Amino acid sequence: MTTTTAITRKWHTTAEVAAMLGFGLSKTKMLVATGEIRSVKIGRNRRILPAWVDEYVQHCAANASAERAA
């Protein structure tokens, strides 16, 4: 009997995050470069945790709510 274990991805590329957020790649890279979306550099590549994408979305939603309240 063989069991198969599904491995869930732990990191996203900037291109994957751009697609998730509906942004262009250059805008996403700018958000990463300015630190608005946290990332780590692994070799020559940037990787982003799913929680960091959620953190950015929550930050944007909170700012939108604050602007509406003002």
PDB file of N, CA, C, O and CB in Angstrom:
ATOM      1  N   MET A   1       0.843  -1.175   0.000  1.00  0.00           N
ATOM      2  CA  MET A   1       0.000   0.000   0.000  1.00  0.00           C
ATOM      3  C   MET A   1       0.893   1.244   0.000  1.00  0.00           C
ATOM      4  O   MET A   1       1.817   1.364   0.805  1.00  0.00           O
ATOM      5  CB  MET A   1      -0.962  -0.005   1.223  1.00  0.00           C
ATOM      6  N   THR A   2       0.600   2.156  -0.911  1.00  0.00           N
ATOM      7  CA  THR A   2       1.359   3.397  -1.022  1.00  0.00           C
ATOM      8  C   THR A   2       0.487   4.555  -0.579  1.00  0.00           C
ATOM      9  O   THR A   2      -0.672   4.666  -0.981  1.00  0.00           O
ATOM     10  CB  THR A   2       1.867   3.614  -2.468  1.00  0.00           C
ATOM     11  N   THR A   3       1.050   5.412   0.248  1.00  0.00           N
ATOM     12  CA  THR A   3       0.322   6.610   0.650  1.00  0.00           C
ATOM     13  C   THR A   3       0.964   7.816  -0.020  1.00  0.00           C
ATOM     14  O   THR A   3       2.184   7.894  -0.162  1.00  0.00           O
ATOM     15  CB  THR A   3       0.311   6.773   2.201  1.00  0.00           C
ATOM     16  N   THR A   4       0.136   8.730  -0.420  1.00  0.00           N
ATOM     17  CA  THR A   4       0.607   9.951  -1.059  1.00  0.00           C
ATOM     18  C   THR A   4       0.309  11.123  -0.139  1.00  0.00           C
ATOM     19  O   THR A   4      -0.805  11.274   0.362  1.00  0.00           O
ATOM     20  CB  THR A   4      -0.056  10.152  -2.453  1.00  0.00           C
ATOM     21  N   THR A   5       1.305  11.933   0.070  1.00  0.00           N
ATOM     22  CA  THR A   5       1.132  13.108   0.910  1.00  0.00           C
ATOM     23  C   THR A   5       1.180  14.342   0.032  1.00  0.00           C
ATOM     24  O   THR A   5       2.132  14.539  -0.723  1.00  0.00           O
ATOM     25  CB  THR A   5       2.212  13.173   2.018  1.00  0.00           C
ATOM     26  N   ALA A   6       0.166  15.163   0.130  1.00  0.00           N
ATOM     27  CA  ALA A   6       0.134  16.409  -0.627  1.00  0.00           C
ATOM     28  C   ALA A   6       0.928  17.460   0.133  1.00  0.00           C
ATOM     29  O   ALA A   6       0.702  17.688   1.321  1.00  0.00           O
ATOM     30  CB  ALA A   6      -1.329  16.885  -0.872  1.00  0.00           C
ATOM     31  N   ILE A   7       1.841  18.081  -0.552  1.00  0.00           N
ATOM     32  CA  ILE A   7       2.644  19.135   0.055  1.00  0.00           C
ATOM     33  C   ILE A   7       2.049  20.473  -0.353  1.00  0.00           C
ATOM     34  O   ILE A   7       1.937  20.785  -1.538  1.00  0.00           O
ATOM     35  CB  ILE A   7       4.145  19.029  -0.371  1.00  0.00           C
ATOM     36  N   THR A   8       1.675  21.245   0.634  1.00  0.00           N
ATOM     37  CA  THR A   8       1.125  22.564   0.337  1.00  0.00           C
ATOM     38  C   THR A   8       2.272  23.557   0.230  1.00  0.00           C
ATOM     39  O   THR A   8       3.266  23.458   0.950  1.00  0.00           O
ATOM     40  CB  THR A   8       0.103  23.009   1.425  1.00  0.00           C
ATOM     41  N   ARG A   9       2.123  24.502  -0.664  1.00  0.00           N
ATOM     42  CA  ARG A   9       3.165  25.489  -0.872  1.00  0.00           C
ATOM     43  C   ARG A   9       3.228  26.435   0.304  1.00  0.00           C
ATOM     44  O   ARG A   9       2.201  26.859   0.835  1.00  0.00           O
ATOM     45  CB  ARG A   9       2.932  26.260  -2.163  1.00  0.00           C
ATOM     46  N   LYS A  10       4.432  26.758   0.704  1.00  0.00           N
ATOM     47  CA  LYS A  10       4.637  27.655   1.842  1.00  0.00           C
ATOM     48  C   LYS A  10       4.965  29.071   1.398  1.00  0.00           C
ATOM     49  O   LYS A  10       4.743  30.019   2.152  1.00  0.00           O
ATOM     50  CB  LYS A  10       5.749  27.128   2.731  1.00  0.00           C
ATOM     51  N   TRP A  11       5.482  29.231   0.199  1.00  0.00           N
ATOM     52  CA  TRP A  11       5.927  30.530  -0.301  1.00  0.00           C
ATOM     53  C   TRP A  11       5.251  30.842  -1.620  1.00  0.00           C
ATOM     54  O   TRP A  11       4.871  29.935  -2.361  1.00  0.00           O
ATOM     55  CB  TRP A  11       7.452  30.560  -0.463  1.00  0.00           C
ATOM     56  N   HIS A  12       5.101  32.112  -1.910  1.00  0.00           N
ATOM     57  CA  HIS A  12       4.608  32.566  -3.207  1.00  0.00           C
ATOM     58  C   HIS A  12       5.666  33.439  -3.863  1.00  0.00           C
ATOM     59  O   HIS A  12       6.439  34.111  -3.181  1.00  0.00           O
ATOM     60  CB  HIS A  12       3.270  33.341  -3.059  1.00  0.00           C
ATOM     61  N   THR A  13       5.695  33.423  -5.184  1.00  0.00           N
ATOM     62  CA  THR A  13       6.567  34.329  -5.928  1.00  0.00           C
ATOM     63  C   THR A  13       5.845  35.671  -6.076  1.00  0.00           C
ATOM     64  O   THR A  13       4.645  35.774  -5.821  1.00  0.00           O
ATOM     65  CB  THR A  13       6.948  33.729  -7.333  1.00  0.00           C
ATOM     66  N   THR A  14       6.590  36.689  -6.490  1.00  0.00           N
ATOM     67  CA  THR A  14       5.952  37.988  -6.705  1.00  0.00           C
ATOM     68  C   THR A  14       4.917  37.896  -7.829  1.00  0.00           C
ATOM     69  O   THR A  14       3.885  38.565  -7.775  1.00  0.00           O
ATOM     70  CB  THR A  14       7.011  39.063  -7.037  1.00  0.00           C
ATOM     71  N   ALA A  15       5.184  37.079  -8.837  1.00  0.00           N
ATOM     72  CA  ALA A  15       4.227  36.919  -9.940  1.00  0.00           C
ATOM     73  C   ALA A  15       2.927  36.275  -9.442  1.00  0.00           C
ATOM     74  O   ALA A  15       1.838  36.677  -9.854  1.00  0.00           O
ATOM     75  CB  ALA A  15       4.846  36.063 -11.074  1.00  0.00           C
ATOM     76  N   GLU A  16       3.039  35.291  -8.568  1.00  0.00           N
ATOM     77  CA  GLU A  16       1.845  34.646  -8.016  1.00  0.00           C
ATOM     78  C   GLU A  16       1.041  35.621  -7.157  1.00  0.00           C
ATOM     79  O   GLU A  16      -0.188  35.639  -7.210  1.00  0.00           O
ATOM     80  CB  GLU A  16       2.238  33.413  -7.186  1.00  0.00           C
ATOM     81  N   VAL A  17       1.743  36.425  -6.370  1.00  0.00           N
ATOM     82  CA  VAL A  17       1.065  37.411  -5.524  1.00  0.00           C
ATOM     83  C   VAL A  17       0.383  38.466  -6.391  1.00  0.00           C
ATOM     84  O   VAL A  17      -0.731  38.897  -6.092  1.00  0.00           O
ATOM     85  CB  VAL A  17       2.067  38.079  -4.550  1.00  0.00           C
ATOM     86  N   ALA A  18       1.056  38.884  -7.471  1.00  0.00           N
ATOM     87  CA  ALA A  18       0.450  39.854  -8.391  1.00  0.00           C
ATOM     88  C   ALA A  18      -0.859  39.305  -8.951  1.00  0.00           C
ATOM     89  O   ALA A  18      -1.857  40.022  -9.021  1.00  0.00           O
ATOM     90  CB  ALA A  18       1.423  40.198  -9.544  1.00  0.00           C
ATOM     91  N   ALA A  19      -0.853  38.043  -9.348  1.00  0.00           N
ATOM     92  CA  ALA A  19      -2.063  37.420  -9.890  1.00  0.00           C
ATOM     93  C   ALA A  19      -3.158  37.329  -8.824  1.00  0.00           C
ATOM     94  O   ALA A  19      -4.330  37.567  -9.115  1.00  0.00           O
ATOM     95  CB  ALA A  19      -1.744  36.020 -10.441  1.00  0.00           C
ATOM     96  N   MET A  20      -2.777  36.984  -7.595  1.00  0.00           N
ATOM     97  CA  MET A  20      -3.762  36.879  -6.508  1.00  0.00           C
ATOM     98  C   MET A  20      -4.443  38.211  -6.227  1.00  0.00           C
ATOM     99  O   MET A  20      -5.652  38.273  -6.000  1.00  0.00           O
ATOM    100  CB  MET A  20      -3.091  36.371  -5.237  1.00  0.00           C
ATOM    101  N   LEU A  21      -3.644  39.279  -6.248  1.00  0.00           N
ATOM    102  CA  LEU A  21      -4.163  40.598  -5.902  1.00  0.00           C
ATOM    103  C   LEU A  21      -4.768  41.334  -7.096  1.00  0.00           C
ATOM    104  O   LEU A  21      -5.431  42.357  -6.926  1.00  0.00           O
ATOM    105  CB  LEU A  21      -3.065  41.432  -5.302  1.00  0.00           C
ATOM    106  N   GLY A  22      -4.540  40.816  -8.299  1.00  0.00           N
ATOM    107  CA  GLY A  22      -5.044  41.487  -9.492  1.00  0.00           C
ATOM    108  C   GLY A  22      -4.202  42.695  -9.872  1.00  0.00           C
ATOM    109  O   GLY A  22      -4.688  43.608 -10.539  1.00  0.00           O
ATOM    110  N   PHE A  23      -2.938  42.705  -9.449  1.00  0.00           N
ATOM    111  CA  PHE A  23      -2.006  43.786  -9.757  1.00  0.00           C
ATOM    112  C   PHE A  23      -1.068  43.345 -10.862  1.00  0.00           C
ATOM    113  O   PHE A  23      -0.950  42.157 -11.161  1.00  0.00           O
ATOM    114  CB  PHE A  23      -1.207  44.206  -8.504  1.00  0.00           C
ATOM    115  N   GLY A  24      -0.407  44.313 -11.461  1.00  0.00           N
ATOM    116  CA  GLY A  24       0.658  44.003 -12.403  1.00  0.00           C
ATOM    117  C   GLY A  24       1.907  43.596 -11.639  1.00  0.00           C
ATOM    118  O   GLY A  24       2.038  43.873 -10.447  1.00  0.00           O
ATOM    119  N   LEU A  25       2.816  42.940 -12.332  1.00  0.00           N
ATOM    120  CA  LEU A  25       4.046  42.482 -11.701  1.00  0.00           C
ATOM    121  C   LEU A  25       4.895  43.657 -11.221  1.00  0.00           C
ATOM    122  O   LEU A  25       5.483  43.590 -10.142  1.00  0.00           O
ATOM    123  CB  LEU A  25       4.846  41.620 -12.670  1.00  0.00           C
ATOM    124  N   SER A  26       4.966  44.722 -12.003  1.00  0.00           N
ATOM    125  CA  SER A  26       5.801  45.864 -11.591  1.00  0.00           C
ATOM    126  C   SER A  26       5.246  46.535 -10.338  1.00  0.00           C
ATOM    127  O   SER A  26       6.020  46.954  -9.477  1.00  0.00           O
ATOM    128  CB  SER A  26       5.903  46.891 -12.730  1.00  0.00           C
ATOM    129  N   LYS A  27       3.927  46.648 -10.217  1.00  0.00           N
ATOM    130  CA  LYS A  27       3.330  47.236  -9.001  1.00  0.00           C
ATOM    131  C   LYS A  27       3.625  46.347  -7.798  1.00  0.00           C
ATOM    132  O   LYS A  27       3.960  46.844  -6.723  1.00  0.00           O
ATOM    133  CB  LYS A  27       1.788  47.423  -9.169  1.00  0.00           C
ATOM    134  N   THR A  28       3.505  45.052  -7.974  1.00  0.00           N
ATOM    135  CA  THR A  28       3.769  44.126  -6.875  1.00  0.00           C
ATOM    136  C   THR A  28       5.233  44.196  -6.458  1.00  0.00           C
ATOM    137  O   THR A  28       5.535  44.192  -5.265  1.00  0.00           O
ATOM    138  CB  THR A  28       3.397  42.687  -7.277  1.00  0.00           C
ATOM    139  N   LYS A  29       6.137  44.259  -7.414  1.00  0.00           N
ATOM    140  CA  LYS A  29       7.559  44.380  -7.086  1.00  0.00           C
ATOM    141  C   LYS A  29       7.834  45.691  -6.355  1.00  0.00           C
ATOM    142  O   LYS A  29       8.678  45.730  -5.459  1.00  0.00           O
ATOM    143  CB  LYS A  29       8.418  44.293  -8.362  1.00  0.00           C
ATOM    144  N   MET A  30       7.139  46.761  -6.722  1.00  0.00           N
ATOM    145  CA  MET A  30       7.298  48.039  -6.039  1.00  0.00           C
ATOM    146  C   MET A  30       6.809  47.935  -4.589  1.00  0.00           C
ATOM    147  O   MET A  30       7.453  48.453  -3.678  1.00  0.00           O
ATOM    148  CB  MET A  30       6.533  49.150  -6.790  1.00  0.00           C
ATOM    149  N   LEU A  31       5.671  47.266  -4.378  1.00  0.00           N
ATOM    150  CA  LEU A  31       5.150  47.079  -3.021  1.00  0.00           C
ATOM    151  C   LEU A  31       6.119  46.261  -2.172  1.00  0.00           C
ATOM    152  O   LEU A  31       6.275  46.523  -0.980  1.00  0.00           O
ATOM    153  CB  LEU A  31       3.777  46.392  -3.063  1.00  0.00           C
ATOM    154  N   VAL A  32       6.759  45.286  -2.773  1.00  0.00           N
ATOM    155  CA  VAL A  32       7.766  44.484  -2.069  1.00  0.00           C
ATOM    156  C   VAL A  32       8.996  45.342  -1.777  1.00  0.00           C
ATOM    157  O   VAL A  32       9.529  45.301  -0.669  1.00  0.00           O
ATOM    158  CB  VAL A  32       8.162  43.232  -2.905  1.00  0.00           C
ATOM    159  N   ALA A  33       9.449  46.119  -2.764  1.00  0.00           N
ATOM    160  CA  ALA A  33      10.652  46.943  -2.598  1.00  0.00           C
ATOM    161  C   ALA A  33      10.471  47.999  -1.509  1.00  0.00           C
ATOM    162  O   ALA A  33      11.417  48.310  -0.785  1.00  0.00           O
ATOM    163  CB  ALA A  33      11.012  47.621  -3.921  1.00  0.00           C
ATOM    164  N   THR A  34       9.265  48.551  -1.389  1.00  0.00           N
ATOM    165  CA  THR A  34       9.012  49.572  -0.369  1.00  0.00           C
ATOM    166  C   THR A  34       8.662  48.972   0.989  1.00  0.00           C
ATOM    167  O   THR A  34       8.538  49.699   1.975  1.00  0.00           O
ATOM    168  CB  THR A  34       7.894  50.483  -0.820  1.00  0.00           C
ATOM    169  N   GLY A  35       8.502  47.653   1.046  1.00  0.00           N
ATOM    170  CA  GLY A  35       8.203  46.987   2.312  1.00  0.00           C
ATOM    171  C   GLY A  35       6.734  46.926   2.652  1.00  0.00           C
ATOM    172  O   GLY A  35       6.366  46.451   3.726  1.00  0.00           O
ATOM    173  N   GLU A  36       5.874  47.404   1.742  1.00  0.00           N
ATOM    174  CA  GLU A  36       4.437  47.330   2.018  1.00  0.00           C
ATOM    175  C   GLU A  36       3.961  45.882   2.036  1.00  0.00           C
ATOM    176  O   GLU A  36       3.044  45.533   2.779  1.00  0.00           O
ATOM    177  CB  GLU A  36       3.647  48.131   0.973  1.00  0.00           C
ATOM    178  N   ILE A  37       4.588  45.045   1.217  1.00  0.00           N
ATOM    179  CA  ILE A  37       4.376  43.598   1.279  1.00  0.00           C
ATOM    180  C   ILE A  37       5.704  43.005   1.729  1.00  0.00           C
ATOM    181  O   ILE A  37       6.724  43.169   1.060  1.00  0.00           O
ATOM    182  CB  ILE A  37       3.896  42.992  -0.122  1.00  0.00           C
ATOM    183  N   ARG A  38       5.684  42.322   2.856  1.00  0.00           N
ATOM    184  CA  ARG A  38       6.921  41.734   3.371  1.00  0.00           C
ATOM    185  C   ARG A  38       7.370  40.576   2.480  1.00  0.00           C
ATOM    186  O   ARG A  38       6.553  39.904   1.851  1.00  0.00           O
ATOM    187  CB  ARG A  38       6.728  41.249   4.825  1.00  0.00           C
ATOM    188  N   SER A  39       8.675  40.360   2.441  1.00  0.00           N
ATOM    189  CA  SER A  39       9.226  39.265   1.656  1.00  0.00           C
ATOM    190  C   SER A  39      10.599  38.899   2.195  1.00  0.00           C
ATOM    191  O   SER A  39      11.187  39.634   2.989  1.00  0.00           O
ATOM    192  CB  SER A  39       9.308  39.643   0.160  1.00  0.00           C
ATOM    193  N   VAL A  40      11.094  37.767   1.759  1.00  0.00           N
ATOM    194  CA  VAL A  40      12.464  37.368   2.061  1.00  0.00           C
ATOM    195  C   VAL A  40      13.156  37.079   0.741  1.00  0.00           C
ATOM    196  O   VAL A  40      12.526  36.666  -0.233  1.00  0.00           O
ATOM    197  CB  VAL A  40      12.511  36.122   3.018  1.00  0.00           C
ATOM    198  N   LYS A  41      14.455  37.301   0.725  1.00  0.00           N
ATOM    199  CA  LYS A  41      15.234  37.020  -0.465  1.00  0.00           C
ATOM    200  C   LYS A  41      15.905  35.672  -0.275  1.00  0.00           C
ATOM    201  O   LYS A  41      16.644  35.463   0.686  1.00  0.00           O
ATOM    202  CB  LYS A  41      16.279  38.140  -0.742  1.00  0.00           C
ATOM    203  N   ILE A  42      15.643  34.765  -1.195  1.00  0.00           N
ATOM    204  CA  ILE A  42      16.253  33.443  -1.179  1.00  0.00           C
ATOM    205  C   ILE A  42      17.040  33.327  -2.485  1.00  0.00           C
ATOM    206  O   ILE A  42      16.469  33.166  -3.564  1.00  0.00           O
ATOM    207  CB  ILE A  42      15.167  32.284  -1.030  1.00  0.00           C
ATOM    208  N   GLY A  43      18.336  33.410  -2.361  1.00  0.00           N
ATOM    209  CA  GLY A  43      19.165  33.452  -3.572  1.00  0.00           C
ATOM    210  C   GLY A  43      18.897  34.750  -4.306  1.00  0.00           C
ATOM    211  O   GLY A  43      19.020  35.833  -3.734  1.00  0.00           O
ATOM    212  N   ARG A  44      18.532  34.640  -5.569  1.00  0.00           N
ATOM    213  CA  ARG A  44      18.205  35.832  -6.358  1.00  0.00           C
ATOM    214  C   ARG A  44      16.721  36.133  -6.370  1.00  0.00           C
ATOM    215  O   ARG A  44      16.295  37.116  -6.976  1.00  0.00           O
ATOM    216  CB  ARG A  44      18.691  35.665  -7.774  1.00  0.00           C
ATOM    217  N   ASN A  45      15.932  35.313  -5.716  1.00  0.00           N
ATOM    218  CA  ASN A  45      14.477  35.428  -5.795  1.00  0.00           C
ATOM    219  C   ASN A  45      13.853  35.939  -4.505  1.00  0.00           C
ATOM    220  O   ASN A  45      14.381  35.720  -3.414  1.00  0.00           O
ATOM    221  CB  ASN A  45      13.878  34.093  -6.146  1.00  0.00           C
ATOM    222  N   ARG A  46      12.731  36.619  -4.642  1.00  0.00           N
ATOM    223  CA  ARG A  46      11.929  37.062  -3.504  1.00  0.00           C
ATOM    224  C   ARG A  46      10.807  36.057  -3.293  1.00  0.00           C
ATOM    225  O   ARG A  46      10.214  35.570  -4.255  1.00  0.00           O
ATOM    226  CB  ARG A  46      11.360  38.502  -3.731  1.00  0.00           C
ATOM    227  N   ARG A  47      10.518  35.750  -2.040  1.00  0.00           N
ATOM    228  CA  ARG A  47       9.418  34.857  -1.704  1.00  0.00           C
ATOM    229  C   ARG A  47       8.566  35.531  -0.638  1.00  0.00           C
ATOM    230  O   ARG A  47       9.069  36.258   0.217  1.00  0.00           O
ATOM    231  CB  ARG A  47       9.940  33.469  -1.214  1.00  0.00           C
ATOM    232  N   ILE A  48       7.262  35.271  -0.710  1.00  0.00           N
ATOM    233  CA  ILE A  48       6.298  35.931   0.161  1.00  0.00           C
ATOM    234  C   ILE A  48       5.421  34.870   0.812  1.00  0.00           C
ATOM    235  O   ILE A  48       4.853  34.017   0.130  1.00  0.00           O
ATOM    236  CB  ILE A  48       5.436  36.960  -0.629  1.00  0.00           C
ATOM    237  N   LEU A  49       5.315  34.930   2.129  1.00  0.00           N
ATOM    238  CA  LEU A  49       4.439  34.005   2.841  1.00  0.00           C
ATOM    239  C   LEU A  49       2.975  34.380   2.600  1.00  0.00           C
ATOM    240  O   LEU A  49       2.655  35.562   2.475  1.00  0.00           O
ATOM    241  CB  LEU A  49       4.759  34.007   4.355  1.00  0.00           C
ATOM    242  N   PRO A  50       2.086  33.389   2.534  1.00  0.00           N
ATOM    243  CA  PRO A  50       0.659  33.689   2.382  1.00  0.00           C
ATOM    244  C   PRO A  50       0.146  34.630   3.479  1.00  0.00           C
ATOM    245  O   PRO A  50      -0.694  35.490   3.212  1.00  0.00           O
ATOM    246  CB  PRO A  50      -0.150  32.393   2.396  1.00  0.00           C
ATOM    247  N   ALA A  51       0.639  34.475   4.690  1.00  0.00           N
ATOM    248  CA  ALA A  51       0.207  35.351   5.796  1.00  0.00           C
ATOM    249  C   ALA A  51       0.581  36.800   5.529  1.00  0.00           C
ATOM    250  O   ALA A  51      -0.136  37.708   5.951  1.00  0.00           O
ATOM    251  CB  ALA A  51       0.828  34.892   7.123  1.00  0.00           C
ATOM    252  N   TRP A  52       1.696  37.033   4.834  1.00  0.00           N
ATOM    253  CA  TRP A  52       2.113  38.396   4.528  1.00  0.00           C
ATOM    254  C   TRP A  52       1.214  39.029   3.469  1.00  0.00           C
ATOM    255  O   TRP A  52       0.995  40.240   3.478  1.00  0.00           O
ATOM    256  CB  TRP A  52       3.564  38.411   4.059  1.00  0.00           C
ATOM    257  N   VAL A  53       0.697  38.210   2.561  1.00  0.00           N
ATOM    258  CA  VAL A  53      -0.273  38.722   1.580  1.00  0.00           C
ATOM    259  C   VAL A  53      -1.549  39.121   2.323  1.00  0.00           C
ATOM    260  O   VAL A  53      -2.110  40.190   2.080  1.00  0.00           O
ATOM    261  CB  VAL A  53      -0.584  37.649   0.467  1.00  0.00           C
ATOM    262  N   ASP A  54      -1.998  38.253   3.227  1.00  0.00           N
ATOM    263  CA  ASP A  54      -3.190  38.553   4.027  1.00  0.00           C
ATOM    264  C   ASP A  54      -2.988  39.815   4.857  1.00  0.00           C
ATOM    265  O   ASP A  54      -3.901  40.629   4.991  1.00  0.00           O
ATOM    266  CB  ASP A  54      -3.533  37.370   4.945  1.00  0.00           C
ATOM    267  N   GLU A  55      -1.795  39.973   5.411  1.00  0.00           N
ATOM    268  CA  GLU A  55      -1.461  41.154   6.210  1.00  0.00           C
ATOM    269  C   GLU A  55      -1.592  42.433   5.366  1.00  0.00           C
ATOM    270  O   GLU A  55      -2.132  43.434   5.838  1.00  0.00           O
ATOM    271  CB  GLU A  55      -0.025  41.031   6.781  1.00  0.00           C
ATOM    272  N   TYR A  56      -1.111  42.399   4.151  1.00  0.00           N
ATOM    273  CA  TYR A  56      -1.202  43.553   3.250  1.00  0.00           C
ATOM    274  C   TYR A  56      -2.664  43.871   2.925  1.00  0.00           C
ATOM    275  O   TYR A  56      -3.069  45.033   2.948  1.00  0.00           O
ATOM    276  CB  TYR A  56      -0.411  43.285   1.947  1.00  0.00           C
ATOM    277  N   VAL A  57      -3.445  42.846   2.628  1.00  0.00           N
ATOM    278  CA  VAL A  57      -4.861  43.044   2.296  1.00  0.00           C
ATOM    279  C   VAL A  57      -5.603  43.636   3.494  1.00  0.00           C
ATOM    280  O   VAL A  57      -6.410  44.551   3.330  1.00  0.00           O
ATOM    281  CB  VAL A  57      -5.516  41.705   1.863  1.00  0.00           C
ATOM    282  N   GLN A  58      -5.339  43.129   4.685  1.00  0.00           N
ATOM    283  CA  GLN A  58      -5.990  43.660   5.889  1.00  0.00           C
ATOM    284  C   GLN A  58      -5.595  45.115   6.124  1.00  0.00           C
ATOM    285  O   GLN A  58      -6.425  45.931   6.523  1.00  0.00           O
ATOM    286  CB  GLN A  58      -5.625  42.809   7.121  1.00  0.00           C
ATOM    287  N   HIS A  59      -4.328  45.436   5.876  1.00  0.00           N
ATOM    288  CA  HIS A  59      -3.852  46.812   6.024  1.00  0.00           C
ATOM    289  C   HIS A  59      -4.593  47.738   5.050  1.00  0.00           C
ATOM    290  O   HIS A  59      -5.021  48.829   5.426  1.00  0.00           O
ATOM    291  CB  HIS A  59      -2.320  46.885   5.783  1.00  0.00           C
ATOM    292  N   CYS A  60      -4.737  47.295   3.810  1.00  0.00           N
ATOM    293  CA  CYS A  60      -5.454  48.098   2.808  1.00  0.00           C
ATOM    294  C   CYS A  60      -6.921  48.285   3.200  1.00  0.00           C
ATOM    295  O   CYS A  60      -7.471  49.378   3.062  1.00  0.00           O
ATOM    296  CB  CYS A  60      -5.362  47.432   1.418  1.00  0.00           C
ATOM    297  N   ALA A  61      -7.545  47.221   3.685  1.00  0.00           N
ATOM    298  CA  ALA A  61      -8.946  47.296   4.100  1.00  0.00           C
ATOM    299  C   ALA A  61      -9.111  48.237   5.288  1.00  0.00           C
ATOM    300  O   ALA A  61     -10.076  49.000   5.339  1.00  0.00           O
ATOM    301  CB  ALA A  61      -9.476  45.900   4.454  1.00  0.00           C
ATOM    302  N   ALA A  62      -8.190  48.194   6.238  1.00  0.00           N
ATOM    303  CA  ALA A  62      -8.257  49.078   7.400  1.00  0.00           C
ATOM    304  C   ALA A  62      -8.094  50.533   6.975  1.00  0.00           C
ATOM    305  O   ALA A  62      -8.788  51.413   7.483  1.00  0.00           O
ATOM    306  CB  ALA A  62      -7.181  48.698   8.431  1.00  0.00           C
ATOM    307  N   ASN A  63      -7.174  50.786   6.042  1.00  0.00           N
ATOM    308  CA  ASN A  63      -6.990  52.164   5.543  1.00  0.00           C
ATOM    309  C   ASN A  63      -8.236  52.661   4.825  1.00  0.00           C
ATOM    310  O   ASN A  63      -8.615  53.823   4.968  1.00  0.00           O
ATOM    311  CB  ASN A  63      -5.780  52.240   4.595  1.00  0.00           C
ATOM    312  N   ALA A  64      -8.872  51.789   4.055  1.00  0.00           N
ATOM    313  CA  ALA A  64     -10.084  52.178   3.330  1.00  0.00           C
ATOM    314  C   ALA A  64     -11.207  52.500   4.310  1.00  0.00           C
ATOM    315  O   ALA A  64     -11.962  53.450   4.100  1.00  0.00           O
ATOM    316  CB  ALA A  64     -10.523  51.059   2.362  1.00  0.00           C
ATOM    317  N   SER A  65     -11.320  51.715   5.376  1.00  0.00           N
ATOM    318  CA  SER A  65     -12.343  51.966   6.390  1.00  0.00           C
ATOM    319  C   SER A  65     -12.090  53.283   7.109  1.00  0.00           C
ATOM    320  O   SER A  65     -13.021  54.041   7.380  1.00  0.00           O
ATOM    321  CB  SER A  65     -12.388  50.818   7.398  1.00  0.00           C
ATOM    322  N   ALA A  66     -10.822  53.548   7.417  1.00  0.00           N
ATOM    323  CA  ALA A  66     -10.468  54.790   8.109  1.00  0.00           C
ATOM    324  C   ALA A  66     -10.734  55.992   7.225  1.00  0.00           C
ATOM    325  O   ALA A  66     -11.174  57.031   7.718  1.00  0.00           O
ATOM    326  CB  ALA A  66      -9.000  54.770   8.539  1.00  0.00           C
ATOM    327  N   GLU A  67     -10.478  55.875   5.938  1.00  0.00           N
ATOM    328  CA  GLU A  67     -10.730  56.995   5.013  1.00  0.00           C
ATOM    329  C   GLU A  67     -12.217  57.277   4.875  1.00  0.00           C
ATOM    330  O   GLU A  67     -12.627  58.435   4.782  1.00  0.00           O
ATOM    331  CB  GLU A  67     -10.132  56.698   3.632  1.00  0.00           C
ATOM    332  N   ARG A  68     -13.030  56.218   4.862  1.00  0.00           N
ATOM    333  CA  ARG A  68     -14.481  56.395   4.764  1.00  0.00           C
ATOM    334  C   ARG A  68     -15.037  57.041   6.020  1.00  0.00           C
ATOM    335  O   ARG A  68     -15.978  57.831   5.951  1.00  0.00           O
ATOM    336  CB  ARG A  68     -15.170  55.053   4.518  1.00  0.00           C
ATOM    337  N   ALA A  69     -14.458  56.707   7.173  1.00  0.00           N
ATOM    338  CA  ALA A  69     -14.939  57.239   8.451  1.00  0.00           C
ATOM    339  C   ALA A  69     -14.561  58.717   8.619  1.00  0.00           C
ATOM    340  O   ALA A  69     -15.224  59.455   9.348  1.00  0.00           O
ATOM    341  CB  ALA A  69     -14.369  56.413   9.617  1.00  0.00           C
ATOM    342  N   ALA A  70     -13.509  59.130   7.951  1.00  0.00           N
ATOM    343  CA  ALA A  70     -13.029  60.521   8.127  1.00  0.00           C
ATOM    344  C   ALA A  70     -13.846  61.531   7.355  1.00  0.00           C
ATOM    345  O   ALA A  70     -13.560  62.727   7.408  1.00  0.00           O
ATOM    346  CB  ALA A  70     -11.585  60.634   7.699  1.00  0.00           C
TER     347      ALA A  70
END
